[in-house]
Amino acid sequence: MFVRKKKNRSGTISVVVVDKRHGFKEVKNFGVVTTDEEAEVLCMRASEWIRSYGGQQLIDFGHCPAQDRELEETERAFANIDSVFMNAPQLILNPIYDSIGFNRIPDSVLRHLVIARICQPMSKLATVDYLRSHFNEDTSLDQIYYYMDKLYNIQQETVQQISVEHTRRILGGCIGIVFYDCTTLYFESFIRDKLCEPGFSKDGKSKENQIVIGLLVSAGGYPLAYSVFCGSQYEGFTMIPVVDDFVKRFQLEDVVVVADSGLMTKKNVLLLQTGKYKYILGARIRNEAKEIREWVLSQKKVENTYPEYEKTHTIAAPTSEDPKGTDKIRERLIITYSKDRARNDAENRKRGIERLRRAFGSGTIKKESINRRGYNKFLEITNDVDITINEEKILEDEKWDGWKGYITNTDIAAREVVSQYHELWVVERAFRVTKGNLEARPVFHFTPRRIEAHICICFIAYKVYKELERIMKLMKFPMSVDKALEIAKTIPTVTMRLPFNQQKQTRTLFLTDEQRAIKPLFDLKKNFG
């Protein structure tokens, strides 16, 4: 299109906009004047009209066939596409990250690493390409490593502070119950140092180097704090340092610590008692005193009953006023019976004994074999070489099928004690999601500061994941976090140029029913900010 001045026979001048794509056609007449000065004014007005409307007037005046106009507009739209990115997951997760409070840490690199860890967990090198191609974020590998070193030195404390404050807020101002457990993360390397060493692996990687992670979560499974230990550290020695540090740093009161029986060493229980902590622990009822074992086995095997046995201990409890003081600790042992648990216990023992008999019959039992769990329980060695299966021990073991014990020094009702203990699965789920969905292991870093920074990034990623899960539950959203994010990865965000306006317009396109179903997740800042 262009502006045309046409002199008429009468001596006047007409100013029109002409389109010559389908022959010369007048699109719009801007009037008739008598002087060149007046004509120039109309020409300027006509030029501005072309720039402002960008050809859209063809639709208004209908001088072209509908099919042609449609093709022209489509071609123009495609020609003006500036970029297409698959950054919809970022659009969902950014407001979640901010609502927790992690935007208090000003460096954008942490945000990118956390969101990439949730969306597409991979090596830091591959993360650089992912951020550029999907989110249009230009972050270099050197920036990431520099930031990880800084994160180790400066911001881990802030990260845990933010996590605790947010958790306290969503729980109504009180933490209350805290669940503790630990796991291991292995390395694809055999290089050892003061942090990475072989140890008891919960991933079955006994030959690889590893680290031990201790994690505290609240009711509902919201992560609170964590600590990293040497890979050879016995897990039973990790709990008290983590709990002590957590309670003192955040000045918590009336916290009830819940932990698995695997962490219930005599030393741990004593430290909990002398530290005046309330606790709920899994009990090792088979290792209790004789009178308590007899009491357990004398109970009727009835589901949903909670027999209690009260114990009193006297412990050394010195204070500044009384350096030689003692204190009496009241404990309750609560037991429960379950038919399903009894059936599972019997089946596990049956399989273990069958493996034992096969190995015994073939003469392949060796010293290292009988030290494994499942062997030494029923084997008896005489004369240092003669190995037999002790049938009496098998019969004795059967008596305990279905029984489970819990120790507490709280005044909580027995049913509630058992219920709270069984919430330990929230820690196990935290480890499962972090190891599986977020692929925290194997670890590919080899310096202590970057290893700990990697754990910190995974911790924040799980916090963001859990917060999105919480909000979706409040919204009664009919799908999981993983499913929603998988759909979000298929949603494009398109940026188009507007040449005449010197602007760009960006739109996230919801093209399918599945994509439109998760559209409410893009308004989280408005609804839950």
C-alpha positions as CSV (number, residue, x, y, z in Angstrom):
1,M,0.0,0.0,0.0
2,F,1.1,3.6,-0.7
3,V,-0.2,7.1,-0.7
4,R,-1.2,8.6,-4.0
5,K,-1.8,12.3,-5.0
6,K,-4.2,12.5,-8.0
7,K,-4.8,15.8,-9.9
8,N,-8.4,16.1,-11.1
9,R,-9.6,17.9,-14.3
10,S,-11.1,20.6,-12.1
11,G,-7.6,21.5,-10.8
12,T,-8.2,20.0,-7.3
13,I,-6.0,17.3,-5.7
14,S,-7.3,14.0,-4.3
15,V,-5.2,12.0,-1.7
16,V,-5.9,8.3,-1.5
17,V,-4.3,5.1,-0.2
18,V,-3.8,2.5,-3.0
19,D,-3.3,-1.2,-2.8
20,K,-1.7,-2.8,-5.9
21,R,-1.5,-6.4,-4.8
22,H,-4.5,-7.4,-6.8
23,G,-4.4,-4.5,-9.3
24,F,-4.6,-0.9,-8.4
25,K,-7.4,-0.4,-5.9
26,E,-8.3,2.6,-3.9
27,V,-8.5,1.5,-0.2
28,K,-9.3,4.8,1.5
29,N,-9.9,8.4,0.2
30,F,-8.6,11.1,2.5
31,G,-10.3,14.0,0.7
32,V,-9.9,16.7,-2.1
33,V,-8.0,19.9,-1.6
34,T,-7.0,22.9,-3.8
35,T,-3.3,23.5,-2.8
36,D,-0.1,21.5,-2.6
37,E,0.3,22.5,1.1
38,E,-3.1,21.1,1.9
39,A,-2.3,17.9,-0.1
40,E,0.9,17.4,2.0
41,V,-1.1,17.5,5.2
42,L,-3.5,14.8,3.8
43,C,-0.5,12.7,2.6
44,M,1.0,12.7,6.1
45,R,-2.4,11.7,7.6
46,A,-2.7,8.9,5.1
47,S,0.9,7.6,5.8
48,E,0.1,7.6,9.5
49,W,-3.0,5.7,8.9
50,I,-1.0,3.0,7.0
51,R,1.5,2.7,9.9
52,S,-1.1,2.6,12.6
53,Y,-3.4,0.0,11.0
54,G,-0.7,-2.2,9.4
55,G,-3.0,-3.3,6.6
56,Q,-5.9,-4.4,8.9
57,Q,-8.1,-1.9,7.0
58,L,-8.4,-4.4,4.2
59,I,-10.7,-6.4,6.4
60,D,-12.8,-3.4,7.3
61,F,-13.4,-2.2,3.7
62,G,-13.6,-5.6,2.2
63,H,-11.8,-4.8,-1.1
64,C,-10.1,-8.3,-1.1
65,P,-11.7,-11.7,-1.2
66,A,-12.1,-13.3,2.3
67,Q,-9.7,-16.2,1.5
68,D,-7.0,-13.8,0.3
69,R,-7.4,-11.6,3.4
70,E,-7.2,-14.7,5.6
71,L,-4.0,-15.9,4.0
72,E,-2.4,-12.4,4.1
73,E,-3.1,-12.0,7.8
74,T,-1.8,-15.5,8.6
75,E,1.4,-14.9,6.6
76,R,1.9,-11.6,8.4
77,A,1.4,-13.2,11.8
78,F,3.9,-15.9,11.1
79,A,6.4,-13.5,9.6
80,N,6.3,-11.4,12.8
81,I,6.9,-14.3,15.3
82,D,10.0,-13.3,17.2
83,S,10.5,-16.4,19.5
84,V,8.9,-19.5,20.8
85,F,9.9,-20.9,24.2
86,M,8.6,-23.9,26.2
87,N,8.8,-22.0,29.5
88,A,5.3,-22.7,30.9
89,P,6.7,-24.7,33.9
90,Q,8.8,-21.7,34.8
91,L,5.6,-19.5,34.7
92,I,4.0,-21.8,37.3
93,L,7.0,-22.2,39.6
94,N,8.3,-18.7,39.7
95,P,5.3,-17.4,41.8
96,I,5.7,-20.4,44.1
97,Y,9.4,-19.7,44.6
98,D,8.5,-16.1,45.5
99,S,5.6,-16.9,47.8
100,I,7.8,-19.1,50.0
101,G,10.3,-16.2,50.3
102,F,13.3,-17.5,48.4
103,N,13.2,-14.3,46.3
104,R,14.9,-12.7,49.4
105,I,18.1,-14.3,48.0
106,P,18.7,-11.8,45.2
107,D,20.8,-13.9,42.8
108,S,18.8,-15.2,39.9
109,V,21.1,-18.1,39.3
110,L,19.7,-19.9,42.3
111,R,16.1,-19.5,41.0
112,H,17.1,-20.9,37.6
113,L,19.0,-23.9,39.1
114,V,16.1,-24.7,41.4
115,I,13.4,-24.5,38.7
116,A,15.5,-26.4,36.2
117,R,16.1,-29.1,38.9
118,I,12.3,-29.5,39.2
119,C,11.5,-29.4,35.5
120,Q,14.4,-31.2,34.0
121,P,17.0,-32.5,36.4
122,M,20.4,-33.0,34.7
123,S,24.0,-32.1,35.0
124,K,25.0,-28.5,35.4
125,L,26.4,-28.4,31.9
126,A,23.2,-29.7,30.4
127,T,21.2,-27.3,32.6
128,V,23.0,-24.3,30.9
129,D,21.6,-25.5,27.5
130,Y,18.2,-26.2,29.0
131,L,17.8,-22.8,30.5
132,R,18.8,-21.1,27.2
133,S,16.7,-23.2,24.9
134,H,13.5,-23.5,27.1
135,F,13.5,-20.4,29.3
136,N,15.6,-17.9,27.3
137,E,17.9,-17.5,30.3
138,D,21.6,-17.0,29.4
139,T,23.5,-18.4,32.3
140,S,27.0,-19.8,31.9
141,L,28.6,-22.8,33.5
142,D,31.2,-20.6,35.2
143,Q,28.4,-18.5,36.7
144,I,26.7,-21.6,38.1
145,Y,29.9,-23.0,39.7
146,Y,30.8,-19.6,41.1
147,Y,27.4,-19.3,42.6
148,M,27.5,-22.8,44.1
149,D,30.7,-21.8,45.9
150,K,29.0,-18.7,47.2
151,L,25.8,-20.7,48.2
152,Y,28.0,-23.0,50.3
153,N,29.6,-20.2,52.1
154,I,26.8,-17.6,52.6
155,Q,23.3,-18.7,51.9
156,Q,22.6,-22.1,53.3
157,E,21.6,-20.6,56.6
158,T,19.2,-18.2,54.9
159,V,17.7,-21.0,52.9
160,Q,16.8,-23.0,56.0
161,Q,15.6,-19.9,57.8
162,I,13.2,-19.1,54.9
163,S,12.0,-22.7,54.9
164,V,11.2,-22.7,58.6
165,E,9.4,-19.4,58.5
166,H,7.2,-20.4,55.6
167,T,6.4,-23.8,57.2
168,R,5.5,-22.1,60.5
169,R,3.2,-19.7,58.6
170,I,1.3,-22.4,56.7
171,L,0.9,-24.5,59.8
172,G,-0.7,-21.6,61.7
173,G,2.3,-20.4,63.6
174,C,3.5,-23.6,65.3
175,I,5.8,-26.3,64.1
176,G,4.9,-28.9,66.8
177,I,5.8,-32.3,65.4
178,V,9.1,-32.8,63.6
179,F,10.1,-36.0,61.9
180,Y,13.7,-37.1,61.5
181,D,15.3,-39.6,59.2
182,C,18.4,-40.0,57.1
183,T,19.4,-41.4,53.8
184,T,22.5,-41.8,51.7
185,L,23.5,-40.3,48.3
186,Y,26.2,-42.1,46.3
187,F,28.8,-40.8,43.8
188,E,30.0,-42.2,40.5
189,S,33.5,-41.9,41.7
190,F,35.9,-43.8,44.0
191,I,37.9,-40.7,45.0
192,R,37.7,-40.4,48.8
193,D,38.0,-37.4,51.0
194,K,36.8,-36.3,54.5
195,L,33.2,-36.1,53.3
196,C,32.9,-38.8,50.6
197,E,33.5,-42.3,52.0
198,P,32.0,-45.8,51.6
199,G,29.5,-46.8,54.3
200,F,26.1,-48.5,54.8
201,S,24.3,-47.5,51.6
202,K,20.5,-47.3,51.5
203,D,20.7,-47.4,47.7
204,G,22.5,-50.7,47.7
205,K,25.7,-49.1,46.5
206,S,28.0,-50.4,49.2
207,K,31.2,-50.1,47.1
208,E,30.7,-46.4,46.0
209,N,31.6,-43.4,48.0
210,Q,28.6,-41.7,49.6
211,I,27.4,-39.0,52.0
212,V,24.7,-39.2,54.7
213,I,21.9,-36.7,54.7
214,G,19.8,-36.0,57.9
215,L,16.5,-34.4,57.2
216,L,13.8,-32.8,59.5
217,V,10.3,-32.3,58.1
218,S,7.1,-31.0,59.7
219,A,3.7,-32.5,59.8
220,G,2.5,-32.7,56.2
221,G,6.1,-33.4,55.0
222,Y,7.3,-29.8,54.6
223,P,11.1,-29.7,54.7
224,L,12.6,-27.7,57.6
225,A,16.3,-28.3,57.8
226,Y,19.0,-30.7,56.8
227,S,22.6,-31.6,57.6
228,V,25.3,-33.4,55.5
229,F,27.5,-36.0,57.2
230,C,30.5,-38.1,56.2
231,G,29.5,-41.2,54.2
232,S,30.9,-43.6,56.9
233,Q,28.9,-41.9,59.7
234,Y,26.6,-44.2,61.6
235,E,23.1,-42.9,61.1
236,G,22.2,-43.3,64.8
237,F,24.8,-40.6,65.7
238,T,23.2,-38.0,63.3
239,M,19.9,-37.3,64.9
240,I,20.8,-35.4,68.1
241,P,23.2,-32.9,66.4
242,V,20.5,-32.0,63.8
243,V,17.7,-31.7,66.3
244,D,19.8,-29.7,68.8
245,D,21.0,-27.3,66.1
246,F,17.5,-26.9,64.7
247,V,15.8,-26.1,68.0
248,K,18.5,-23.7,69.2
249,R,18.8,-21.8,65.9
250,F,15.0,-21.3,65.5
251,Q,14.2,-21.0,69.2
252,L,11.5,-23.6,69.1
253,E,9.5,-24.8,72.1
254,D,7.4,-27.8,72.8
255,V,8.7,-29.7,69.8
256,V,8.0,-33.4,69.6
257,V,10.7,-35.4,67.8
258,V,9.5,-38.5,65.9
259,A,12.1,-41.0,64.7
260,D,12.3,-44.6,63.5
261,S,13.5,-47.4,65.8
262,G,16.7,-47.7,63.7
263,L,17.8,-44.4,65.4
264,M,16.8,-45.4,68.9
265,T,20.1,-46.1,70.5
266,K,20.4,-45.9,74.3
267,K,22.6,-42.9,73.9
268,N,20.1,-41.1,71.6
269,V,17.3,-41.7,74.0
270,L,19.4,-40.5,77.0
271,L,20.4,-37.4,75.1
272,L,16.7,-36.7,74.2
273,Q,15.8,-37.1,77.9
274,T,18.6,-34.9,79.3
275,G,17.8,-32.3,76.6
276,K,14.2,-32.2,77.9
277,Y,12.9,-33.1,74.5
278,K,9.5,-34.7,73.9
279,Y,9.7,-37.7,71.7
280,I,7.9,-40.6,69.9
281,L,10.3,-43.4,68.9
282,G,9.9,-46.8,67.4
283,A,10.6,-49.4,70.1
284,R,12.7,-52.5,69.8
285,I,10.4,-54.6,71.9
286,R,12.4,-57.8,71.5
287,N,15.3,-56.1,73.2
288,E,13.4,-54.9,76.2
289,A,13.8,-56.3,79.7
290,K,12.4,-59.8,80.4
291,E,9.3,-58.6,82.3
292,I,8.4,-56.2,79.4
293,R,8.8,-58.9,76.8
294,E,6.6,-61.2,78.8
295,W,4.0,-58.5,79.2
296,V,4.0,-57.9,75.4
297,L,3.5,-61.6,74.6
298,S,0.7,-61.9,77.2
299,Q,-1.5,-59.4,75.4
300,K,-4.4,-60.5,73.2
301,K,-3.8,-60.2,69.5
302,V,-6.6,-57.7,68.8
303,E,-6.5,-55.0,66.1
304,N,-6.9,-51.3,66.9
305,T,-6.1,-51.7,70.6
306,Y,-3.3,-49.8,72.3
307,P,-2.0,-51.5,75.5
308,E,0.4,-49.4,77.5
309,Y,3.3,-50.2,79.8
310,E,4.7,-47.4,81.9
311,K,8.4,-47.2,82.7
312,T,10.3,-44.8,84.9
313,H,14.0,-44.1,84.6
314,T,16.4,-42.1,86.8
315,I,19.0,-40.2,84.8
316,A,21.8,-37.8,85.7
317,A,20.4,-34.3,85.1
318,P,23.0,-31.8,86.3
319,T,22.2,-28.1,86.3
320,S,24.2,-25.0,87.2
321,E,22.4,-25.0,90.6
322,D,22.7,-28.7,91.1
323,P,25.8,-30.2,89.4
324,K,25.1,-33.7,90.8
325,G,21.3,-33.6,90.2
326,T,19.2,-36.5,89.0
327,D,15.8,-36.6,87.3
328,K,13.1,-39.1,86.9
329,I,11.9,-39.8,83.4
330,R,8.4,-41.3,82.8
331,E,8.1,-43.3,79.6
332,R,5.2,-45.2,78.0
333,L,5.6,-48.2,75.9
334,I,2.6,-48.6,73.5
335,I,2.1,-51.7,71.5
336,T,-0.2,-52.6,68.6
337,Y,-1.1,-55.7,66.8
338,S,-1.9,-56.0,63.1
339,K,-2.9,-59.1,61.1
340,D,-1.5,-57.7,58.0
341,R,1.8,-57.1,59.7
342,A,1.8,-60.6,61.1
343,R,1.2,-62.1,57.7
344,N,4.0,-60.0,56.2
345,D,6.4,-61.0,59.1
346,A,5.6,-64.6,58.5
347,E,6.1,-64.4,54.8
348,N,9.4,-62.6,55.1
349,R,10.7,-65.1,57.6
350,K,9.6,-68.0,55.3
351,R,11.5,-66.6,52.3
352,G,14.6,-65.9,54.4
353,I,14.6,-69.5,55.9
354,E,14.1,-71.0,52.4
355,R,17.1,-69.1,51.1
356,L,19.0,-70.2,54.2
357,R,18.2,-73.9,53.8
358,R,19.2,-73.8,50.1
359,A,22.5,-72.2,51.0
360,F,23.0,-74.5,53.9
361,G,22.1,-77.6,51.9
362,S,24.6,-76.7,49.1
363,G,27.3,-76.0,51.6
364,T,27.9,-72.5,50.3
365,I,27.4,-70.7,53.7
366,K,30.6,-68.7,54.4
367,K,31.6,-66.5,57.3
368,E,30.7,-63.4,55.4
369,S,27.3,-64.8,54.6
370,I,26.2,-65.5,58.2
371,N,27.0,-61.9,59.1
372,R,24.3,-60.7,56.8
373,R,20.8,-59.7,58.0
374,G,18.5,-62.7,57.6
375,Y,21.2,-65.3,58.2
376,N,22.7,-64.9,61.7
377,K,19.2,-64.7,63.2
378,F,18.6,-68.4,62.9
379,L,22.0,-69.9,62.5
380,E,24.0,-71.5,65.3
381,I,27.7,-72.1,65.2
382,T,29.4,-74.7,67.3
383,N,33.1,-75.7,67.5
384,D,33.7,-72.6,65.3
385,V,33.0,-74.6,62.1
386,D,29.7,-76.6,62.6
387,I,26.7,-74.6,61.4
388,T,23.1,-75.6,62.1
389,I,19.7,-74.0,61.8
390,N,18.2,-73.4,65.2
391,E,14.5,-74.4,65.0
392,E,13.8,-73.1,68.5
393,K,14.8,-69.6,67.4
394,I,12.4,-69.8,64.5
395,L,9.5,-70.8,66.8
396,E,10.5,-68.0,69.2
397,D,10.5,-65.5,66.4
398,E,7.0,-66.5,65.3
399,K,5.6,-65.2,68.7
400,W,6.4,-61.7,67.7
401,D,4.6,-61.7,64.4
402,G,2.3,-58.7,64.1
403,W,3.5,-56.7,67.1
404,K,4.9,-53.2,66.9
405,G,6.1,-51.0,69.8
406,Y,6.3,-47.2,70.3
407,I,8.1,-45.3,73.1
408,T,7.1,-41.8,74.2
409,N,7.5,-39.4,77.1
410,T,4.5,-37.3,76.0
411,D,1.0,-37.2,77.4
412,I,-0.5,-37.7,74.0
413,A,-3.2,-40.3,73.7
414,A,-1.9,-43.7,72.7
415,R,-3.9,-43.8,69.4
416,E,-2.5,-40.4,68.5
417,V,1.1,-41.5,69.3
418,V,0.8,-44.4,66.9
419,S,-0.8,-42.2,64.3
420,Q,2.0,-39.6,64.6
421,Y,4.7,-42.2,64.3
422,H,3.2,-43.6,61.2
423,E,3.5,-40.2,59.6
424,L,7.2,-40.9,59.3
425,W,6.4,-41.9,55.7
426,V,6.5,-38.1,54.9
427,V,10.3,-38.2,55.4
428,E,10.6,-41.3,53.3
429,R,8.5,-39.7,50.6
430,A,10.8,-36.6,50.7
431,F,13.8,-38.8,50.1
432,R,11.9,-40.7,47.3
433,V,10.9,-37.5,45.5
434,T,14.3,-35.9,45.9
435,K,16.2,-39.0,44.7
436,G,13.7,-39.9,42.0
437,N,11.9,-36.9,40.5
438,L,14.7,-34.4,41.4
439,E,17.5,-36.9,40.7
440,A,19.7,-35.8,43.6
441,R,21.8,-38.8,43.1
442,P,24.3,-39.9,41.8
443,V,26.2,-36.8,42.7
444,F,28.6,-35.5,40.1
445,H,30.4,-32.9,42.2
446,F,33.7,-33.7,44.0
447,T,34.5,-30.8,46.2
448,P,32.8,-30.5,49.6
449,R,31.5,-27.0,49.0
450,R,29.8,-27.9,45.7
451,I,28.5,-31.2,47.1
452,E,26.8,-29.3,49.9
453,A,25.6,-26.6,47.4
454,H,24.0,-29.3,45.3
455,I,22.2,-30.7,48.3
456,C,21.0,-27.2,49.2
457,I,19.6,-26.7,45.6
458,C,17.7,-30.1,45.9
459,F,16.4,-29.1,49.3
460,I,14.9,-25.8,47.9
461,A,13.6,-27.7,44.9
462,Y,11.7,-30.1,47.1
463,K,10.3,-27.2,49.2
464,V,9.0,-25.5,46.0
465,Y,7.6,-28.9,44.8
466,K,5.8,-29.5,48.2
467,E,4.3,-25.9,48.2
468,L,2.9,-26.4,44.7
469,E,1.5,-29.8,45.8
470,R,-0.1,-28.1,48.9
471,I,-1.7,-25.3,46.8
472,M,-3.0,-27.9,44.2
473,K,-4.5,-29.8,47.1
474,L,-6.3,-26.6,48.4
475,M,-7.6,-26.0,44.8
476,K,-8.8,-29.7,44.7
477,F,-6.8,-30.0,41.5
478,P,-7.5,-33.4,39.8
479,M,-4.0,-34.4,39.1
480,S,-0.5,-34.7,40.6
481,V,2.3,-32.2,40.5
482,D,4.3,-34.4,38.1
483,K,1.4,-34.7,35.7
484,A,0.7,-31.0,35.7
485,L,4.3,-30.1,35.0
486,E,4.5,-32.7,32.2
487,I,1.6,-31.0,30.5
488,A,3.1,-27.6,31.1
489,K,6.2,-28.7,29.2
490,T,4.1,-28.9,26.1
491,I,2.7,-25.4,26.3
492,P,4.4,-22.8,24.1
493,T,5.0,-19.1,24.9
494,V,5.1,-17.0,21.7
495,T,6.5,-13.5,21.3
496,M,5.4,-11.5,18.2
497,R,6.8,-8.2,16.8
498,L,4.5,-5.2,16.1
499,P,6.6,-3.3,13.6
500,F,4.6,-0.2,13.3
501,N,4.0,0.1,17.1
502,Q,7.7,-0.7,17.8
503,Q,6.4,-3.2,20.5
504,K,6.4,-6.9,21.2
505,Q,3.5,-9.0,22.5
506,T,3.9,-12.3,24.4
507,R,1.2,-14.9,24.8
508,T,1.2,-18.4,26.4
509,L,-1.0,-20.6,24.2
510,F,-3.3,-23.2,25.6
511,L,-4.1,-25.2,22.5
512,T,-5.5,-28.6,23.8
513,D,-8.1,-29.6,26.4
514,E,-5.3,-31.0,28.5
515,Q,-3.4,-27.7,28.4
516,R,-6.5,-25.7,29.2
517,A,-7.1,-27.9,32.2
518,I,-4.0,-26.6,34.0
519,K,-4.6,-22.9,33.1
520,P,-5.6,-22.1,36.7
521,L,-2.1,-22.9,37.8
522,F,-0.8,-19.9,35.9
523,D,-2.9,-17.6,38.2
524,L,-1.4,-18.8,41.4
525,K,0.2,-15.5,42.2
526,K,-3.2,-13.8,42.0
527,N,-5.1,-16.5,44.0
528,F,-2.5,-17.5,46.6
529,G,0.1,-14.7,46.5
